[in-house]
Amino acid sequence: MWRKEEPKSQGAAESVMPPSAAPPQSSTPSNAPVAAVGSPLPLSPRAAACISQGIRIKGEVIGKEDLFVDGTVEGKLELGSASCTIGPNGKVKADISAREVIVRGHVDGKIDGTERVQLWNTGRVAGEVRTERLAIEDGAILRGKVEAGKPHSRSQESATATAVAKSEKSKSGADATSRAAVI
């Protein structure tokens, strides 16, 4: 909580800086944003962006920073390798793609959490969830399709498809070693 500063008493001596001891000139341009001295909130390059309660966004939100949504979003949220948290008042009708997705509010759409998706007890999800790790607290509601676990690598899938094709070819009586060339 902040307090209004008390005016200095007139009897107090004020320090006077001699003109020869002038403060050094800053090399930053005068229009550059500068944090106030004694600012209660330090500026952080990793501070989460926030869509607060009462804000409504329709469209795409694309970024690389962590995002906290406690308002309403309709459309698409693409955050790449960042985290997306849907707050308890958040209502999202969008496809969400992020490294980590934490749901404390309502989500209607696809959730693609590359590392983790967490549903708190107040979370409600209707749609498709795809992630490596899924955590659902008691009381959360999830309606839809879930695909959890480590995804198969492309090389494993292609090796499996090649093995299946060869086995079916040999079953049909064709020579498995024959090859056709297209010119």
C-alpha positions in Angstrom: 0.0 0.0 0.0 1.4 3.4 -0.8 1.4 6.5 1.4 1.4 10.1 0.5 4.8 11.6 1.4 4.7 14.0 4.2 6.0 17.5 3.3 9.4 18.3 4.7 9.4 20.6 7.7 10.7 24.1 7.0 13.3 23.9 9.7 15.0 20.9 8.1 18.2 21.6 6.2 18.2 20.5 2.5 21.3 19.3 0.9 22.5 21.5 -1.9 24.7 20.1 -4.7 27.4 22.5 -5.8 27.2 23.3 -9.5 30.6 21.6 -10.1 29.1 18.3 -8.9 26.3 18.1 -11.5 24.9 14.6 -12.2 26.4 12.9 -15.3 24.4 13.2 -18.5 22.8 9.9 -19.5 23.7 8.5 -22.9 20.1 7.1 -23.4 17.8 9.0 -25.7 15.3 11.2 -23.9 12.3 9.3 -25.4 13.6 5.9 -24.1 11.5 4.3 -21.3 13.4 4.4 -18.0 12.3 2.6 -14.8 11.5 5.0 -12.0 14.0 5.1 -9.2 12.5 3.2 -6.3 9.8 1.6 -8.4 8.0 -1.1 -6.4 7.8 -3.4 -9.4 11.1 -4.2 -11.2 11.0 -4.6 -14.9 11.7 -8.2 -15.9 12.4 -9.6 -19.4 10.5 -12.8 -18.4 7.4 -11.2 -16.9 4.2 -12.8 -18.1 2.0 -10.9 -20.4 -1.6 -10.6 -19.0 -5.0 -10.5 -20.5 -6.9 -9.4 -17.4 -10.5 -9.9 -16.4 -12.8 -7.6 -18.5 -10.6 -7.7 -21.6 -12.0 -9.5 -24.7 -9.9 -10.5 -27.7 -11.1 -11.9 -31.0 -8.4 -13.1 -33.3 -4.9 -14.5 -33.1 -2.5 -14.0 -30.3 1.1 -15.0 -31.3 4.1 -14.6 -29.2 7.1 -16.1 -27.4 6.5 -14.9 -23.9 4.5 -16.5 -21.1 0.8 -15.4 -21.1 -1.8 -15.3 -18.3 -5.4 -15.1 -19.6 -8.1 -14.1 -17.1 -10.3 -12.5 -19.6 -12.0 -13.8 -22.8 -10.2 -14.9 -25.9 -11.7 -16.3 -29.2 -9.6 -17.4 -32.0 -6.0 -18.8 -31.7 -3.2 -18.7 -29.1 0.3 -19.6 -30.4 3.0 -19.2 -27.8 5.7 -21.6 -29.1 8.1 -22.5 -26.3 6.3 -20.3 -23.6 3.7 -21.1 -21.0 0.0 -20.3 -21.2 -2.1 -20.1 -18.0 -5.8 -19.7 -18.2 -6.9 -18.1 -14.9 -10.0 -18.9 -12.9 -12.0 -16.2 -14.6 -10.6 -17.0 -18.1 -12.9 -18.1 -20.9 -11.0 -19.3 -24.0 -12.7 -20.4 -27.1 -9.6 -21.0 -29.2 -6.9 -23.5 -30.2 -3.9 -23.2 -27.8 -0.4 -24.1 -28.7 2.4 -23.7 -26.1 5.1 -25.6 -24.3 3.0 -25.7 -21.1 -0.7 -25.1 -20.7 -2.3 -24.6 -17.2 -6.1 -24.5 -17.1 -7.8 -23.0 -14.1 -10.8 -21.6 -16.1 -12.8 -22.7 -19.2 -11.3 -23.8 -22.5 -13.3 -24.8 -25.6 -10.9 -25.9 -28.4 -7.7 -27.8 -29.1 -4.9 -27.7 -26.6 -1.4 -28.7 -27.8 1.0 -28.6 -24.9 4.4 -29.9 -26.2 5.7 -30.6 -22.6 2.8 -30.5 -20.2 -0.9 -29.8 -19.7 -2.3 -29.3 -16.2 -6.0 -29.0 -15.3 -6.6 -27.6 -11.9 -9.8 -28.5 -9.9 -11.5 -25.4 -11.3 -10.5 -26.2 -14.9 -13.0 -27.1 -17.6 -11.9 -28.3 -21.0 -14.1 -29.3 -24.0 -12.1 -30.3 -27.0 -8.9 -32.1 -27.9 -5.8 -32.3 -25.7 -2.4 -33.4 -27.0 0.6 -33.4 -24.8 3.6 -35.4 -23.5 2.5 -35.2 -19.8 -1.1 -34.6 -18.5 -2.0 -33.8 -14.9 -5.7 -33.6 -13.9 -6.7 -32.6 -10.4 -9.7 -34.0 -8.7 -12.8 -31.9 -9.7 -11.5 -30.8 -13.1 -13.7 -31.6 -16.1 -12.3 -32.8 -19.4 -14.6 -33.7 -22.3 -13.1 -34.7 -25.6 -10.1 -36.6 -27.1 -6.8 -37.0 -25.2 -3.5 -38.0 -26.7 -0.8 -38.1 -24.0 2.7 -39.6 -23.9 5.8 -39.3 -26.0 5.1 -38.9 -29.7 6.5 -41.4 -32.1 9.5 -40.1 -34.1 9.1 -39.9 -37.8 12.0 -42.4 -38.4 10.2 -45.1 -36.3 6.9 -44.5 -38.2 8.6 -44.7 -41.6 10.6 -47.9 -40.5 7.4 -49.5 -39.3 5.5 -48.5 -42.5 8.4 -50.0 -44.7 8.4 -53.2 -42.7 4.6 -53.6 -43.0 4.8 -52.9 -46.8 7.5 -55.5 -47.3 5.6 -58.1 -45.3 2.4 -57.5 -47.2 4.4 -57.7 -50.5 5.9 -61.0 -49.6 2.5 -62.4 -48.6 1.0 -61.5 -52.0 3.6 -63.6 -53.8 5.6 -60.7 -55.2 9.4 -60.7 -54.9 10.3 -58.5 -51.9 13.6 -57.6 -53.5 12.2 -56.4 -56.9 12.2 -52.7 -57.5 10.5 -50.5 -60.1 12.1 -47.4 -61.6 10.1 -44.5 -63.0 11.8 -42.5 -65.7 
